[in-house]
Amino acid sequence: MTVLRLEPVGGTAIDGALSVVDAATLARRAGGAYMEVAVADAPRLVRRLAFAGIAATPCDADLIAPDGLIPALGVDLAPLSETMGLDLVWIRRLGLGEATMEILRPRFGGLLGPSDAARMRCRSVLHGTDVMLAWRRLAWATRSALRHARTSLRPVVFDREAMRRSDLDGRAFASEGAISRWLFA
């Protein structure tokens, strides 16, 4: 795995660049933004990030949570204040079959077919102009920071196994820019 330090130079649209990797770990902390990717994907990703206006340089940063902070699970990708200790998001690009199955899922228990907006979204995914990403967010912060982020983060109090789960429940489209807003807020 390679850790890249990300610095916006002329842009912040990282979502579209993520379409060239199968999986990545994004980290946000007071020292900056980082991404951990497979070694084989790094050159292709650095090139795509350069076209998006983001400088990506390899570094030796540790993506380990600092001691003394409270872990919390992310509900959404809303950007938080800089007082966070470490904010991690794991992403995985969904394949065409998986993405179209989720987008065109029948509504209201199978009574209604997919909406017109869902059909248009599916067309953009099939034409390659948009990508569907699965994500999972885990953050470590102080009590006061978690109080302010009450709607976005849920502290892990009793279920410590929730931090070890590997399921990526969240969904985002590259065209929406949610990951860019979270990472470079």
LOMARLO-800867 format. One record per atom (N, C-alpha, C): residue number from 1; residue in three letters; atom name; x negated, y negated, z. Coordinates in pm, whole numbers, plus 50000, padded with zeros to 5 digits. Each point is the difference from the previous one (the first is absolute). Layout:
R   seq   type   atom      c1      c2      c3
R   NUM    ala     CA       X       Y       Z
...
END
This chain:
R   seq   type   atom      c1      c2      c3
R     1    met      N   49917   50117   50000
R     1    met     CA   50083   49883   50000
R     1    met      C   49912   49875   50000
R     2    thr      N   50048   49897   49931
R     2    thr     CA   49931   49873   49990
R     2    thr      C   50086   49891   50062
R     3    val      N   49939   49915   50083
R     3    val     CA   50071   49887   50058
R     3    val      C   49961   49875   49923
R     4    leu      N   50101   49926   49953
R     4    leu     CA   49979   49878   49925
R     4    leu      C   50052   49881   50079
R     5    arg      N   49922   49894   50006
R     5    arg     CA   50047   49875   50061
R     5    arg      C   50067   49918   49891
R     6    leu      N   50121   49955   50026
R     6    leu     CA   50079   49927   49901
R     6    leu      C   50005   49852   50033
R     7    glu      N   49964   49917   49902
R     7    glu     CA   50005   49855   50018
R     7    glu      C   50071   49939   49881
R     8    pro      N   50113   49930   50024
R     8    pro     CA   50068   49935   49888
R     8    pro      C   49918   49882   49948
R     9    val      N   49969   50003   49873
R     9    val     CA   49922   49894   49937
R     9    val      C   50090   49913   49914
R    10    gly      N   50078   50063   49914
R    10    gly     CA   50089   49926   49913
R    10    gly      C   50142   50050   50001
R    11    gly      N   50028   50098   50084
R    11    gly     CA   50134   50057   50006
R    11    gly      C   50013   50096   50117
R    12    thr      N   50123   50045   50023
R    12    thr     CA   50024   50092   50110
R    12    thr      C   50089   50117   49959
R    13    ala      N   50025   50019   49871
R    13    ala     CA   50092   50104   49953
R    13    ala      C   49931   50136   49997
R    14    ile      N   49995   50066   50115
R    14    ile     CA   49932   50128   50011
R    14    ile      C   50091   50117   49962
R    15    asp      N   50131   49981   50003
R    15    asp     CA   50095   50109   49979
R    15    asp      C   49981   50068   49863
R    16    gly      N   49987   49924   49895
R    16    gly     CA   49981   50057   49868
R    16    gly      C   49870   50076   49986
R    17    ala      N   49897   49953   50069
R    17    ala     CA   49870   50068   49993
R    17    ala      C   50004   50135   50069
R    18    leu      N   50092   50018   50095
R    18    leu     CA   50010   50127   50072
R    18    leu      C   50054   50112   49912
R    19    ser      N   50047   49967   49881
R    19    ser     CA   50054   50103   49911
R    19    ser      C   49892   50092   49943
R    20    val      N   49873   49962   50012
R    20    val     CA   49893   50084   49946
R    20    val      C   49947   50103   50099
R    21    val      N   50044   49993   50126
R    21    val     CA   49956   50098   50100
R    21    val      C   50118   50084   50044
R    22    asp      N   49973   50124   50038
R    22    asp     CA   50106   50087   50050
R    22    asp      C   50036   49968   50145
R    23    ala      N   49899   49970   50081
R    23    ala     CA   50022   49970   50142
R    23    ala      C   49891   49906   50049
R    24    ala      N   50035   49920   50101
R    24    ala     CA   49904   49906   50060
R    24    ala      C   50047   49964   50139
R    25    thr      N   49907   49949   50079
R    25    thr     CA   50030   49948   50132
R    25    thr      C   49961   49854   50000
R    26    leu      N   50095   49913   50032
R    26    leu     CA   49975   49856   50007
R    26    leu      C   49994   49959   50146
R    27    ala      N   49907   49912   50033
R    27    ala     CA   49984   49955   50138
R    27    ala      C   49993   49849   50004
R    28    arg      N   50067   49944   50101
R    28    arg     CA   49999   49856   50020
R    28    arg      C   49963   49975   50145
R    29    arg      N   49900   49917   50021
R    29    arg     CA   49961   49961   50135
R    29    arg      C   49941   49860   49993
R    30    ala      N   49963   49945   50115
R    30    ala     CA   49953   49862   50006
R    30    ala      C   49878   49977   49910
R    31    gly      N   49918   50102   49980
R    31    gly     CA   49880   49986   49919
R    31    gly      C   50024   50003   49850
R    32    gly      N   50120   50032   49955
R    32    gly     CA   50029   50004   49859
R    32    gly      C   50087   50116   49960
R    33    ala      N   50004   50026   49869
R    33    ala     CA   50082   50107   49944
R    33    ala      C   49907   50105   49940
R    34    tyr      N   50038   50127   50019
R    34    tyr     CA   49917   50112   49955
R    34    tyr      C   50087   50105   49933
R    35    met      N   49937   50083   49915
R    35    met     CA   50069   50111   49937
R    35    met      C   49905   50118   49996
R    36    glu      N   50055   50116   50037
R    36    glu     CA   49923   50124   49993
R    36    glu      C   50059   50087   49890
R    37    val      N   49917   50036   49903
R    37    val     CA   50045   50081   49886
R    37    val      C   49899   50112   49974
R    38    ala      N   50040   50093   49918
R    38    ala     CA   49909   50108   49960
R    38    ala      C   49887   49942   49916
R    39    val      N   49884   50061   50011
R    39    val     CA   49881   49951   49930
R    39    val      C   50023   49998   49849
R    40    ala      N   50071   50099   49947
R    40    ala     CA   50023   50008   49856
R    40    ala      C   50091   49888   49950
R    41    asp      N   50090   49950   50086
R    41    asp     CA   50093   49894   49960
R    41    asp      C   49943   49860   50016
R    42    ala      N   49892   49984   50074
R    42    ala     CA   49947   49868   50034
R    42    ala      C   49963   49914   49879
R    43    pro      N   49923   50049   49902
R    43    pro     CA   49962   49912   49888
R    43    pro      C   50122   49949   49920
R    44    arg      N   50094   50088   49975
R    44    arg     CA   50120   49962   49924
R    44    arg      C   50082   49898   50080
R    45    leu      N   50012   50019   50131
R    45    leu     CA   50075   49910   50085
R    45    leu      C   49932   49863   50010
R    46    val      N   49869   49998   50014
R    46    val     CA   49927   49873   50008
R    46    val      C   50021   49919   49873
R    47    arg      N   50002   50065   49887
R    47    arg     CA   50024   49931   49873
R    47    arg      C   50141   49941   49995
R    48    arg      N   50102   50078   50040
R    48    arg     CA   50138   49951   50001
R    48    arg      C   50018   49885   50099
R    49    leu      N   49934   50011   50116
R    49    leu     CA   50008   49892   50098
R    49    leu      C   49935   49872   49948
R    50    ala      N   49892   50014   49925
R    50    ala     CA   49935   49882   49942
R    50    ala      C   50094   49929   49903
R    51    phe      N   50075   50075   49920
R    51    phe     CA   50097   49938   49910
R    51    phe      C   50114   49934   50077
R    52    ala      N   50026   50046   50122
R    52    ala     CA   50105   49941   50083
R    52    ala      C   49949   49881   50081
R    53    gly      N   49871   49971   49992
R    53    gly     CA   49944   49887   50072
R    53    gly      C   49956   50032   50142
R    54    ile      N   49966   50126   50025
R    54    ile     CA   49958   50042   50134
R    54    ile      C   49862   50063   49991
R    55    ala      N   49906   49946   50079
R    55    ala     CA   49865   50055   50004
R    55    ala      C   49999   50120   50095
R    56    ala      N   49948   50112   49953
R    56    ala     CA   49992   50122   50081
R    56    ala      C   49854   50044   50005
R    57    thr      N   49945   49998   50121
R    57    thr     CA   49861   50039   50018
R    57    thr      C   49992   50115   50100
R    58    pro      N   49919   50103   49971
R    58    pro     CA   49984   50110   50095
R    58    pro      C   49937   49950   50130
R    59    cys      N   50045   50056   50112
R    59    cys     CA   49947   49959   50130
R    59    cys      C   50003   50119   50095
R    60    asp      N   49948   49979   50120
R    60    asp     CA   49994   50105   50102
R    60    asp      C   50097   49973   50115
R    61    ala      N   50114   49942   49973
R    61    ala     CA   50096   49967   50106
R    61    ala      C   50066   50126   50054
R    62    asp      N   50025   50002   50129
R    62    asp     CA   50072   50109   50064
R    62    asp      C   50146   49964   50009
R    63    leu      N   50086   50090   49958
R    63    leu     CA   50143   49978   50008
R    63    leu      C   50056   50074   50121
R    64    ile      N   49938   49975   50114
R    64    ile     CA   50038   50064   50125
R    64    ile      C   50063   49896   50091
R    65    ala      N   50105   50038   50069
R    65    ala     CA   50071   49908   50088
R    65    ala      C   49916   49965   50122
R    66    pro      N   50000   49872   50038
R    66    pro     CA   49927   49959   50121
R    66    pro      C   50067   50056   50126
R    67    asp      N   49923   50017   50106
R    67    asp     CA   50053   50051   50126
R    67    asp      C   50085   49893   50070
R    68    gly      N   50095   50047   50080
R    68    gly     CA   50079   49909   50081
R    68    gly      C   50121   49940   49931
R    69    leu      N   50027   50037   49877
R    69    leu     CA   50115   49947   49929
R    69    leu      C   50111   50105   49992
R    70    ile      N   50121   49955   49979
R    70    ile     CA   50117   50088   49996
R    70    ile      C   50030   50037   49855
R    71    pro      N   50017   50131   49970
R    71    pro     CA   50036   50039   49864
R    71    pro      C   50149   49974   49972
R    72    ala      N   50031   49971   49875
R    72    ala     CA   50138   49975   49960
R    72    ala      C   50021   50049   49857
R    73    leu      N   50120   50053   49973
R    73    leu     CA   50036   50045   49867
R    73    leu      C   50068   49887   49924
R    74    gly      N   49967   49986   49874
R    74    gly     CA   50057   49895   49918
R    74    gly      C   50134   50040   49941
R    75    val      N   50094   49907   50005
R    75    val     CA   50132   50020   49942
R    75    val      C   50005   49942   49859
R    76    asp      N   49929   49890   49979
R    76    asp     CA   49994   49936   49869
R    76    asp      C   49859   49946   49976
R    77    leu      N   49982   49930   49889
R    77    leu     CA   49870   49945   49967
R    77    leu      C   49995   49848   50020
R    78    ala      N   50071   49953   50099
R    78    ala     CA   49999   49856   50029
R    78    ala      C   49863   49962   50055
R    79    pro      N   49940   49892   49949
R    79    pro     CA   49869   49959   50051
R    79    pro      C   50010   49950   50143
R    80    leu      N   49896   50025   50078
R    80    leu     CA   49997   49960   50140
R    80    leu      C   49888   49900   50023
R    81    ser      N   49992   49949   50120
R    81    ser     CA   49900   49899   50033
R    81    ser      C   49860   50062   50005
R    82    glu      N   49903   49915   50006
R    82    glu     CA   49860   50044   50003
R    82    glu      C   49960   50059   50135
R    83    thr      N   50088   49998   50100
R    83    thr     CA   49965   50051   50132
R    83    thr      C   50005   50152   50006
R    84    met      N   50029   50063   49888
R    84    met     CA   50006   50146   49996
R    84    met      C   49859   50056   50015
R    85    gly      N   49990   50116   50065
R    85    gly     CA   49872   50067   50010
R    85    gly      C   49964   50068   49869
R    86    leu      N   50089   50091   49956
R    86    leu     CA   49980   50072   49875
R    86    leu      C   50136   50038   49945
R    87    asp      N   50021   49977   49873
R    87    asp     CA   50126   50030   49933
R    87    asp      C   49967   50087   49879
R    88    leu      N   50043   50126   50001
R    88    leu     CA   49969   50095   49892
R    88    leu      C   50125   50035   49921
R    89    val      N   49984   50015   49870
R    89    val     CA   50106   50050   49913
R    89    val      C   49940   50105   49909
R    90    trp      N   50057   50120   50006
R    90    trp     CA   49962   50108   49909
R    90    trp      C   50097   49996   49883
R    91    ile      N   49948   50007   49878
R    91    ile     CA   50087   49999   49883
R    91    ile      C   49969   50120   49912
R    92    arg      N   50102   50037   49923
R    92    arg     CA   49986   50107   49901
R    92    arg      C   50087   49962   49882
R    93    arg      N   49944   50010   49882
R    93    arg     CA   50077   49972   49879
R    93    arg      C   50089   50120   49971
R    94    leu      N   50128   49974   49979
R    94    leu     CA   50093   50108   49968
R    94    leu      C   49993   50031   49851
R    95    gly      N   50007   50128   49967
R    95    gly     CA   50002   50041   49860
R    95    gly      C   50132   49963   49935
R    96    leu      N   50007   50011   49869
R    96    leu     CA   50121   49962   49928
R    96    leu      C   50122   50081   50042
R    97    gly      N   49982   50129   50017
R    97    gly     CA   50114   50085   50040
R    97    gly      C   50054   49963   50137
R    98    glu      N   49910   49983   50095
R    98    glu     CA   50039   49965   50136
R    98    glu      C   50066   49862   50005
R    99    ala      N   49941   49905   49928
R    99    ala     CA   50054   49863   50000
R    99    ala      C   50137   49993   49934
R   100    thr      N   50017   50064   49885
R   100    thr     CA   50130   49993   49933
R   100    thr      C   50107   50073   50080
R   101    met      N   49964   50108   50069
R   101    met     CA   50097   50071   50082
R   101    met      C   50049   49911   50114
R   102    glu      N   49910   49924   50061
R   102    glu     CA   50040   49911   50109
R   102    glu      C   50079   49879   49949
R   103    ile      N   49960   49945   49889
R   103    ile     CA   50068   49881   49948
R   103    ile      C   50140   50034   49951
R   104    leu      N   50015   50113   49932
R   104    leu     CA   50129   50037   49941
R   104    leu      C   50084   50089   50090
R   105    arg      N   49970   50002   50129
R   105    arg     CA   50078   50080   50095
R   105    arg      C   50145   49953   50002
R   106    pro      N   50096   50094   49997
R   106    pro     CA   50142   49961   50005
R   106    pro      C   50033   49926   50130
R   107    arg      N   50092   49906   49990
R   107    arg     CA   50039   49920   50117
R   107    arg      C   50127   50056   50063
R   108    phe      N   50021   49964   50125
R   108    phe     CA   50120   50037   50076
R   108    phe      C   50030   50149   49994
R   109    gly      N   49902   50080   50034
R   109    gly     CA   50019   50145   50009
R   109    gly      C   50030   50066   49866
R   110    gly      N   49954   49945   49892
R   110    gly     CA   50021   50059   49868
R   110    gly      C   50125   49952   49929
R   111    leu      N   50075   49909   50062
R   111    leu     CA   50123   49949   49936
R   111    leu      C   49971   49901   49888
R   112    leu      N   49894   49923   50015
R   112    leu     CA   49963   49900   49899
R   112    leu      C   49862   50032   49945
R   113    gly      N   49984   49974   49873
R   113    gly     CA   49870   50018   49937
R   113    gly      C   49910   49882   50034
R   114    pro      N   49879   49999   49946
R   114    pro     CA   49907   49891   50027
R   114    pro      C   50052   49867   49944
R   115    ser      N   49963   49892   50066
R   115    ser     CA   50044   49867   49956
R   115    ser      C   49923   49956   49876
R   116    asp      N   50047   49893   49937
R   116    asp     CA   49931   49947   49882
R   116    asp      C   49861   49949   50037
R   117    ala      N   49988   49941   50120
R   117    ala     CA   49868   49953   50044
R   117    ala      C   49904   50117   50018
R   118    ala      N   50049   50112   50051
R   118    ala     CA   49916   50118   50016
R   118    ala      C   49957   50055   49865
R   119    arg      N   50088   49996   49903
R   119    arg     CA   49964   50047   49866
R   119    arg      C   49893   49911   49936
R   120    met      N   50011   49869   50020
R   120    met     CA   49899   49908   49947
R   120    met      C   49865   50022   50071
R   121    arg      N   50005   50023   50131
R   121    arg     CA   49878   50025   50076
R   121    arg      C   49935   50129   49951
R   122    cys      N   50081   50103   49973
R   122    cys     CA   49949   50127   49950
R   122    cys      C   49934   49982   49863
R   123    arg      N   50061   49919   49915
R   123    arg     CA   49940   49973   49868
R   123    arg      C   49862   49936   50014
R   124    ser      N   49989   49905   50092
R   124    ser     CA   49870   49933   50016
R   124    ser      C   49894   50098   50054
R   125    val      N   50041   50093   50086
R   125    val     CA   49906   50100   50050
R   125    val      C   49960   50096   49888
R   126    leu      N   50097   50044   49920
R   126    leu     CA   49971   50093   49891
R   126    leu      C   49917   49936   49889
R   127    his      N   50017   49870   49978
R   127    his     CA   49921   49930   49898
R   127    his      C   49861   49963   50049
R   128    gly      N   49975   50018   50130
R   128    gly     CA   49867   49971   50054
R   128    gly      C   49980   49855   50040
R   129    thr      N   50105   49919   50002
R   129    thr     CA   49986   49860   50040
R   129    thr      C   50016   49981   50151
R   130    asp      N   50044   50103   50070
R   130    asp     CA   50016   49994   50145
R   130    asp      C   49960   50136   50059
R   131    val      N   49963   50001   50126
R   131    val     CA   49958   50121   50069
R   131    val      C   50070   50004   50135
R   132    met      N   50043   50119   50040
R   132    met     CA   50060   50017   50131
R   132    met      C   49896   50057   50095
R   133    leu      N   49986   49935   50116
R   133    leu     CA   49900   50039   50100
R   133    leu      C   50069   50045   50128
R   134    ala      N   49951   50108   50058
R   134    ala     CA   50045   50045   50132
R   134    ala      C   49900   49945   50100
R   135    trp      N   50047   49954   50116
R   135    trp     CA   49910   49943   50098
R   135    trp      C   50041   50038   50143
R   136    arg      N   49902   49985   50089
R   136    arg     CA   50018   50020   50144
R   136    arg      C   49911   49901   50070
R   137    arg      N   50053   49935   50104
R   137    arg     CA   49926   49893   50069
R   137    arg      C   49982   50034   50147
R   138    leu      N   49879   49976   50050
R   138    leu     CA   49968   50020   50140
R   138    leu      C   49909   49884   50042
R   139    ala      N   50034   49936   50113
R   139    ala     CA   49924   49884   50045
R   139    ala      C   49963   50015   50146
R   140    trp      N   49894   49931   50040
R   140    trp     CA   49958   49993   50139
R   140    trp      C   49992   49853   50035
R   141    ala      N   50067   49961   50111
R   141    ala     CA   50005   49859   50037
R   141    ala      C   50019   49985   50151
R   142    thr      N   49992   49877   50047
R   142    thr     CA   50026   49970   50140
R   142    thr      C   50151   49998   50023
R   143    arg      N   50040   50000   50126
R   143    arg     CA   50143   49995   50033
R   143    arg      C   50067   49875   49946
R   144    ser      N   49934   49886   50014
R   144    ser     CA   50062   49875   49954
R   144    ser      C   50016   49998   49848
R   145    ala      N   49904   50054   49927
R   145    ala     CA   50012   50005   49854
R   145    ala      C   50114   50092   49958
R   146    leu      N   50018   50112   50072
R   146    leu     CA   50109   50092   49968
R   146    leu      C   50136   49939   50035
R   147    arg      N   50005   49916   50103
R   147    arg     CA   50126   49932   50033
R   147    arg      C   50043   49908   49887
R   148    his      N   49904   49933   49938
R   148    his     CA   50033   49909   49890
R   148    his      C   50034   50075   49872
R   149    ala      N   49951   50122   49986
R   149    ala     CA   50023   50082   49880
R   149    ala      C   50107   50105   50026
R   150    arg      N   50096   49968   50083
R   150    arg     CA   50101   50097   50044
R   150    arg      C   50078   50063   49884
R   151    thr      N   50028   49925   49895
R   151    thr     CA   50080   50055   49890
R   151    thr      C   49917   50082   49903
R   152    ser      N   49868   49982   49996
R   152    ser     CA   49916   50069   49905
R   152    ser      C   49925   50120   50058
R   153    leu      N   49971   49995   50128
R   153    leu     CA   49922   50105   50064
R   153    leu      C   50072   50054   50123
R   154    arg      N   49998   50132   50015
R   154    arg     CA   50060   50067   50116
R   154    arg      C   49887   50066   50079
R   155    pro      N   49977   49957   50125
R   155    pro     CA   49891   50059   50081
R   155    pro      C   50021   50150   50021
R   156    val      N   49891   50074   49997
R   156    val     CA   50003   50143   50026
R   156    val      C   49983   50017   50151
R   157    val      N   50108   50040   50066
R   157    val     CA   49998   50012   50144
R   157    val      C   49994   50146   50042
R   158    phe      N   50095   50080   49956
R   158    phe     CA   50010   50137   50046
R   158    phe      C   49950   50102   49898
R   159    asp      N   50029   49978   49873
R   159    asp     CA   49970   50098   49895
R   159    asp      C   49862   49972   49939
R   160    arg      N   49895   50044   50066
R   160    arg     CA   49864   49978   49949
R   160    arg      C   49973   50079   49873
R   161    glu      N   50077   50104   49973
R   161    glu     CA   49984   50078   49877
R   161    glu      C   50042   49919   49877
R   162    ala      N   50081   49897   50018
R   162    ala     CA   50044   49917   49889
R   162    ala      C   49881   49932   49931
R   163    met      N   49894   49976   50073
R   163    met     CA   49882   49936   49941
R   163    met      C   49924   50096   49911
R   164    arg      N   50015   50130   50019
R   164    arg     CA   49926   50099   49922
R   164    arg      C   50076   50051   49879
R   165    arg      N   50126   49964   49988
R   165    arg     CA   50079   50049   49886
R   165    arg      C   49944   49946   49870
R   166    ser      N   50019   50076   49895
R   166    ser     CA   49945   49959   49871
R   166    ser      C   50106   49967   49897
R   167    asp      N   50128   50000   50040
R   167    asp     CA   50104   49970   49903
R   167    asp      C   50005   49851   49969
R   168    leu      N   50018   49968   49874
R   168    leu     CA   50006   49862   49954
R   168    leu      C   50146   49969   49967
R   169    asp      N   50070   49941   50095
R   169    asp     CA   50144   49978   49985
R   169    asp      C   50036   49872   49926
R   170    gly      N   49918   49898   50008
R   170    gly     CA   50032   49872   49936
R   170    gly      C   49983   50006   49850
R   171    arg      N   50075   49915   49931
R   171    arg     CA   49990   49991   49854
R   171    arg      C   49986   49855   49959
R   172    ala      N   49915   49976   49902
R   172    ala     CA   49980   49866   49946
R   172    ala      C   49969   50012   49852
R   173    phe      N   50036   49898   49926
R   173    phe     CA   49967   49993   49858
R   173    phe      C   49890   49898   49981
R   174    ala      N   49910   50027   49908
R   174    ala     CA   49888   49910   49975
R   174    ala      C   50047   49862   49956
R   175    ser      N   50110   49994   49928
R   175    ser     CA   50051   49871   49951
R   175    ser      C   50051   49910   50112
R   176    glu      N   50033   50056   50117
R   176    glu     CA   50052   49921   50110
R   176    glu      C   49890   49926   50076
R   177    gly      N   49879   50052   50001
R   177    gly     CA   49887   49933   50065
R   177    gly      C   49999   50008   50152
R   178    ala      N   50069   50096   50058
R   178    ala     CA   50008   50010   50147
R   178    ala      C   49865   50030   50063
R   179    ile      N   49920   50083   49938
R   179    ile     CA   49870   50035   50055
R   179    ile      C   49905   49881   49994
R   180    ser      N   50005   49923   49893
R   180    ser     CA   49918   49879   49988
R   180    ser      C   50035   49899   50108
R   181    arg      N   50129   49979   50023
R   181    arg     CA   50043   49906   50104
R   181    arg      C   49954   50046   50138
R   182    trp      N   50008   50132   50026
R   182    trp     CA   49957   50051   50130
R   182    trp      C   49849   49985   50017
R   183    leu      N   49923   50036   49899
R   183    leu     CA   49854   50005   50013
R   183    leu      C   49936   49862   50006
R   184    phe      N   50048   49907   49920
R   184    phe     CA   49936   49869   49990
R   184    phe      C   50082   49887   50062
R   185    ala      N   50081   50032   50101
R   185    ala     CA   50081   49896   50066
R   185    ala      C   49914   49908   50083
END
